[in-house]
Amino acid sequence: MSTEPQLRVNPTGANLREEPSSKARVLTLLAPGTIVHLEKTDGDWHRVTFRGWVHKTTVKALTSTEAIK
């Protein structure tokens, strides 16, 4: 079981970026509902398990009852 906070990608999806910037290269589009683990935060950006960055407005933290165990 991971102790890292879990986030769910919003219904519009999320661009996974190489760097924490809206100008950074997009690595892929994360599908709506995808669960990712938060590794660290840099301002408005979250580094997640897929080794990329998503803007904080494109994901929502899971509650303890929603989290995958």
Summary of the structure (lengths in Angstrom):
residues: 69
radius of gyration: 11.2
end to end distance: 5.8
largest distance: 35.3
contacts: 187
relative contact order: 0.33
helix: 4%
strand: 46%
